[in-house]
């Protein structure tokens, strides 16, 4: 069996996330349908991250195993992009060792959240940014970001679907870029829980809007309780921007 990794990007507007769901369009389903037609066998495709409906992927990794070689590797990008819908593009293919997993062997992921702060938002950015109704205090936003750095129990910033997951995780870096009409928030770490990035950005904005105090956020990080009414920023402003792998270290760990 050969194991191939694909590097690709997608516009999440028309998809119900990356993970396959019954009778709903998903990125995984599209790839499995296209790959199965190419190789004339049933293919299982695995994405590097489980993204939700309307979330976008600027850099995604995915891998699949195949028993035959119907298409040469140097032709695979061309063939895939001819068959895939226009809102998914493959940039590179790479044969990896058999046990490699794009999801479990990632060593760093960076998420980008885009906030449109223009007075009149462009209709062409509606599916790709979040336009809040309140003014964002950039100084407060930069101040509060450091609270999330390091290792914390992010139980209060996770989905009910993560009950069986380890919620103690490390955020390596948070950066904020401010332009005339947009704020970009980047959050990096090895692993994230479902909705974690959207809940972190939401708490940062609540503080920047003056809706909560710094101690309120500190309490969220120190208590193992999910508030009944938690604010979560909309999905369309979120992107998986980059994923890093240490192929040699991952391979050695399997030996």
C-alpha positions in Angstrom: 0.0 0.0 0.0 1.2 3.5 -0.9 0.4 6.4 1.4 0.1 9.8 -0.3 -0.1 13.2 1.3 -1.9 16.1 -0.5 -1.4 19.8 0.3 -4.5 21.7 -0.6 -6.7 24.8 0.1 -10.4 25.2 0.1 -13.1 27.8 0.4 -15.4 26.5 3.2 -18.5 28.5 2.2 -20.3 25.6 0.5 -19.2 22.8 2.8 -20.4 21.4 6.1 -16.8 21.1 7.4 -14.0 18.7 6.5 -15.2 15.6 8.2 -17.7 13.3 6.3 -21.4 13.6 7.3 -24.3 11.7 5.9 -26.1 13.4 3.0 -24.1 16.7 3.4 -21.3 18.1 1.3 -17.9 17.9 3.0 -14.3 18.2 2.0 -13.6 14.6 2.9 -16.5 13.3 0.9 -15.4 15.3 -2.2 -11.9 13.9 -2.1 -13.0 10.3 -1.5 -15.4 10.5 -4.4 -12.7 12.0 -6.8 -9.9 9.7 -5.6 -12.1 6.6 -5.8 -13.0 7.5 -9.4 -9.3 7.9 -10.3 -8.1 4.7 -8.7 -11.2 2.6 -9.4 -11.3 1.5 -5.8 -12.8 2.7 -2.5 -10.4 5.4 -1.0 -10.5 6.7 2.5 -9.2 10.3 2.8 -8.2 11.8 6.1 -7.7 15.6 6.7 -5.2 17.1 9.1 -7.9 18.9 11.1 -11.6 18.6 11.8 -12.9 22.0 10.6 -16.5 23.1 11.0 -19.0 24.4 8.5 -17.9 27.6 6.7 -14.4 27.5 8.1 -11.7 27.8 5.4 -8.4 26.1 4.8 -5.5 28.1 3.4 -3.0 25.2 3.9 -4.4 21.8 4.5 -2.8 18.4 4.7 -4.6 15.2 3.8 -3.6 11.6 3.2 -4.9 8.4 1.7 -3.7 4.9 1.0 -4.0 3.1 -2.3 -3.0 -0.3 -3.6 -2.6 0.6 -7.2 -0.9 3.4 -9.1 -3.3 4.5 -11.9 -1.8 8.0 -12.1 1.9 8.8 -11.8 2.7 11.1 -8.8 4.0 13.9 -11.0 0.6 14.0 -12.9 -1.6 13.7 -9.8 -1.9 17.4 -9.0 -3.0 18.1 -12.6 -5.6 15.3 -12.6 -7.0 16.1 -9.2 -7.5 19.8 -10.1 -9.3 18.8 -13.3 -11.8 16.7 -11.3 -12.2 18.7 -8.1 -14.7 21.6 -7.8 -13.2 25.0 -8.2 -13.4 25.8 -4.5 -10.8 23.1 -3.7 -7.3 23.2 -5.1 -4.4 20.8 -4.7 -0.9 22.3 -4.7 1.4 19.4 -4.0 1.5 15.6 -3.6 4.0 13.6 -1.6 4.5 9.9 -0.9 4.9 9.4 2.8 5.7 6.3 4.9 2.8 3.9 5.5 2.0 4.9 9.1 2.1 8.6 8.5 -1.1 10.6 9.5 -1.7 14.2 8.5 -3.9 14.6 11.5 -1.8 12.9 14.3 1.7 13.7 13.1 1.3 17.5 12.9 3.6 19.3 15.3 2.2 22.8 14.9 -1.0 24.4 13.6 -1.7 28.1 13.0 -5.2 29.4 12.8 -6.1 32.9 11.4 -9.2 34.8 12.4 -10.1 37.8 10.2 -12.2 40.7 11.6 -13.6 43.4 9.3 -13.6 46.7 11.1 -14.5 48.9 8.2 -17.5 51.2 8.7 -19.3 49.7 5.7 -18.2 46.1 5.1 -17.7 44.9 1.6 -20.3 42.3 0.5 -17.4 40.4 -1.1 -15.9 39.8 2.3 -19.1 38.6 4.0 -18.3 34.9 3.7 -14.6 35.4 4.7 -14.6 37.8 7.6 -16.5 38.7 10.8 -17.9 42.2 11.0 -18.8 43.1 14.6 -21.2 45.8 15.5 -19.1 47.0 18.4 -15.8 49.0 18.1 -12.7 46.9 19.0 -10.2 48.4 21.4 -6.9 47.2 19.9 -4.9 48.0 23.0 -7.1 45.9 25.1 -7.0 43.1 22.5 -3.2 43.1 22.6 -3.2 43.1 26.4 -5.6 40.2 26.9 -4.0 37.8 24.3 -1.1 37.0 26.6 -3.4 35.4 29.2 -4.0 32.5 26.8 -0.4 31.7 26.2 1.2 28.6 27.7 -0.5 25.5 29.1 -4.0 25.8 30.5 -7.1 23.7 30.9 -9.2 24.9 28.0 -12.3 22.9 29.1 -14.4 26.2 29.2 -13.2 26.9 25.7 -14.2 23.6 24.2 -17.3 21.9 22.7 -19.5 19.4 24.5 -18.2 16.9 21.8 -14.8 17.0 23.5 -15.8 15.3 26.7 -13.4 12.5 26.2 -10.5 14.7 25.0 -7.6 15.9 27.1 -8.5 19.6 27.6 -5.1 20.6 29.0 -3.3 22.1 26.0 -0.6 24.6 25.1 -1.0 27.8 23.1 2.5 28.7 21.7 1.8 32.1 20.2 -0.9 34.7 19.6 -0.2 37.6 17.3 -2.4 40.5 16.2 -2.1 42.5 13.0 -4.1 45.6 12.6 -4.7 47.4 9.3 -7.1 50.2 8.4 -10.1 48.0 7.8 -9.1 44.6 9.2 -7.8 42.8 12.3 -6.0 39.5 11.9 -5.5 37.2 14.9 -3.2 34.3 14.6 -3.1 31.5 17.2 -0.5 28.7 17.1 -0.2 25.4 18.9 0.3 21.7 18.4 -3.3 20.7 19.0 -6.7 22.5 19.4 -10.1 21.4 20.7 -13.3 21.9 18.6 -14.4 25.5 18.8 -11.3 26.4 21.0 -10.0 29.1 18.7 -13.4 30.6 18.2 -14.0 30.7 21.9 -10.6 32.3 22.6 -11.2 35.0 20.0 -14.7 35.6 21.3 -13.3 36.1 24.9 -10.6 38.5 23.6 -13.3 40.5 21.7 -15.6 40.5 24.7 -12.8 42.1 26.8 -11.9 44.5 24.0 -15.6 45.6 23.8 -15.8 46.1 27.6 -18.3 43.3 28.0 -16.1 41.3 30.5 -13.2 42.0 32.8 -9.8 40.4 32.8 -10.6 38.4 35.9 -13.6 36.9 34.2 -11.4 35.4 31.5 -8.8 34.2 34.1 -11.7 32.4 35.9 -12.8 30.7 32.6 -9.2 29.3 32.3 -9.2 28.1 35.9 -12.6 26.5 36.3 -13.8 23.2 34.8 -17.2 24.7 33.9 -18.8 25.5 30.5 -21.0 28.6 30.8 -24.6 28.0 29.6 -24.5 31.2 27.4 -21.0 31.3 25.8 -20.2 33.7 23.0 -18.5 32.1 20.0 -17.4 34.1 17.0 -18.8 33.2 13.6 -17.2 30.4 11.6 -16.6 32.3 8.3 -13.8 34.4 9.7 -11.7 31.4 10.7 -9.0 29.8 8.6 -6.5 27.0 9.1 -3.5 28.9 7.8 -0.6 26.5 8.2 0.4 23.0 9.4 3.9 21.9 10.2 5.3 18.4 10.3 8.6 16.8 11.3 8.5 13.9 9.0 11.7 12.3 10.3 10.8 12.6 13.9 7.3 11.2 13.2 8.8 8.3 11.3 11.3 7.5 14.0 8.5 7.5 16.6 6.8 4.7 14.7 9.8 2.5 14.6 
